[in-house]
Amino acid sequence: MTFRRSWKLFLFCLMLLAGRGLSYAQMPYSNSLSVSLGAYAASGFGTNFHYAARYNYFVFGGKVFVEGTLGFSSLRSNVLSAITKSQLFESERLYTYEFVGGFDLMPNSAVPYFVAGVAGINQGGQTAFAGVIGLGKRVPLRGALGSNQLGFRYDVRDQIFSQRILNKEAFVSHNITFTVGFQFYF
């Protein structure tokens, strides 16, 4: 097979994939709730277990959506406790809430969606506002458990904010979350 033929075959397959996502029937539900589990990497404090609950509202057949997220984690760090015995925060609790808008060009293909928005972060009693960027994918589980209302999802988010610890100079912090979970459409 020549390079010219393989290029045309690749382009044809790409058009089929893109066409499948664009021509697929409109998403039958406009709301969803999900529960997700994963990891939260707090910049400089280590990675801990994270769980979140999400609400989504979809328009334009699921291509555009808004989402509200409430997440819980911890600031427990074996690295920091080995280096210093002083406590940096009032507690080890970490709470987050996010409000993001998302765009999924091809909801029924493997291409991920992109999100951007704002977040509120409470790290051990200190509150900060953050910008959020990320990507993820919703995968409908049609026919699972006799229902078309279930789905699987994964998300990777970066919460970017200015942080100050022990009244030292402020620095830009990147807290990364990775979650997987199940989604219920209604």
C-alpha positions in Angstrom: 0.0 0.0 0.0 1.5 3.3 -1.0 1.7 6.3 1.3 -0.9 8.2 -0.7 -3.4 5.3 -0.3 -2.8 4.9 3.4 -3.2 8.6 3.9 -6.6 8.5 2.1 -7.6 5.5 4.2 -6.6 7.3 7.4 -8.5 10.4 6.4 -11.6 8.4 5.5 -11.6 6.6 8.9 -11.1 9.9 10.7 -14.2 11.3 8.8 -16.2 8.3 9.8 -15.3 8.7 13.4 -16.0 12.4 13.4 -19.3 11.9 11.5 -20.4 9.3 13.9 -20.1 11.7 16.8 -21.8 14.6 15.0 -24.7 12.7 13.5 -25.6 10.5 16.5 -29.1 11.0 17.9 -29.5 13.7 20.5 -28.9 12.8 24.1 -32.3 11.8 25.6 -31.6 13.3 29.1 -30.7 16.8 30.1 -29.6 16.2 33.7 -27.3 13.8 35.6 -25.9 13.1 39.0 -22.7 11.3 39.6 -20.5 9.9 42.3 -16.8 9.7 41.7 -13.7 8.4 43.6 -10.1 9.1 42.9 -6.9 11.0 43.9 -6.3 14.6 44.9 -2.7 15.8 44.5 -2.4 19.0 46.6 0.6 20.9 45.4 3.5 20.2 47.8 1.4 18.2 50.2 1.2 14.8 48.5 -1.7 12.8 47.1 -4.7 11.5 49.0 -8.0 9.7 48.4 -10.7 12.0 47.0 -14.5 11.6 46.5 -16.9 13.9 44.7 -20.6 14.4 43.8 -21.5 16.1 40.6 -24.6 17.6 39.0 -24.7 18.3 35.2 -27.1 20.1 33.0 -26.8 19.4 29.3 -27.9 21.4 26.2 -27.4 21.0 22.5 -27.6 17.2 22.7 -25.0 16.9 25.4 -22.3 18.9 23.6 -22.5 21.8 26.0 -23.0 21.4 29.8 -22.6 23.2 33.1 -21.5 21.3 36.2 -21.4 21.8 39.9 -19.1 19.6 42.0 -18.6 19.1 45.7 -15.4 17.2 46.6 -13.8 16.0 49.8 -10.2 14.9 50.6 -7.4 15.3 53.1 -4.1 17.2 53.5 -2.4 14.3 55.3 1.2 14.0 54.1 3.8 11.5 55.2 6.5 13.6 53.4 5.7 16.8 55.3 5.4 15.0 58.7 8.8 13.4 58.1 10.4 16.7 57.4 8.7 18.9 59.9 6.8 18.3 63.1 5.0 21.6 63.0 1.4 21.7 61.8 0.9 23.9 58.7 -2.9 24.0 58.8 -5.6 24.0 61.5 -6.9 20.6 60.3 -6.1 18.1 57.6 -9.5 18.4 55.9 -9.8 19.6 52.3 -13.1 20.6 50.8 -13.7 21.9 47.2 -16.6 23.1 45.1 -16.4 23.8 41.4 -18.7 25.5 38.9 -17.5 24.7 35.4 -18.8 24.9 31.8 -17.9 22.2 29.4 -17.8 21.5 25.7 -17.9 18.0 24.2 -17.5 18.2 20.5 -18.4 14.5 20.0 -20.3 13.1 23.0 -20.5 9.6 21.5 -16.9 9.1 20.5 -13.6 8.7 22.3 -12.6 12.4 22.1 -12.6 13.9 25.6 -14.6 17.0 26.7 -13.0 20.1 28.0 -14.1 22.2 31.0 -13.2 25.6 32.5 -14.5 27.4 35.4 -14.0 28.5 39.0 -13.5 26.7 42.3 -13.6 27.4 46.0 -11.0 25.5 48.1 -10.8 25.1 51.8 -7.5 23.6 52.8 -7.2 23.0 56.5 -9.3 26.1 57.3 -7.7 28.4 54.7 -10.0 29.4 51.9 -8.9 30.3 48.3 -10.6 30.8 45.0 -9.2 29.0 42.0 -9.5 28.8 38.2 -10.2 25.3 36.9 -9.3 23.6 33.7 -9.7 20.0 32.8 -10.8 17.2 30.5 -12.8 14.0 30.9 -15.3 11.7 29.2 -18.8 10.4 29.8 -19.4 6.9 28.5 -23.1 5.9 28.4 -23.7 2.3 29.5 -26.7 1.6 27.4 -28.7 -1.4 28.5 -26.6 -1.9 31.7 -28.9 -3.2 34.5 -31.8 -2.9 32.1 -31.5 0.9 31.9 -30.2 3.5 29.5 -29.8 6.0 32.3 -26.4 4.8 33.6 -22.9 5.9 32.5 -19.3 5.8 33.4 -17.1 8.9 33.6 -13.5 10.0 34.2 -12.2 13.5 34.9 -8.8 15.2 35.3 -8.9 18.7 36.7 -6.3 21.3 37.6 -7.3 23.9 40.3 -4.9 26.9 39.9 -4.7 29.4 42.7 -2.4 31.7 44.7 -1.5 30.2 48.1 0.3 31.5 51.2 1.6 29.2 54.0 2.7 30.5 57.4 2.6 34.1 56.2 5.4 33.4 53.7 5.5 34.7 50.1 2.5 33.7 48.0 3.1 31.1 45.2 0.9 29.6 42.4 -0.4 26.2 43.4 -1.7 23.5 41.0 -3.9 21.0 42.7 -4.7 18.1 40.4 -7.7 15.7 40.7 -8.3 12.5 38.9 -11.6 10.7 39.4 -13.6 7.9 38.0 -17.3 7.2 38.7 -20.8 6.4 37.7 -23.4 8.7 36.3 -27.2 8.6 36.5 -29.0 10.5 33.7 -32.6 11.8 34.2 
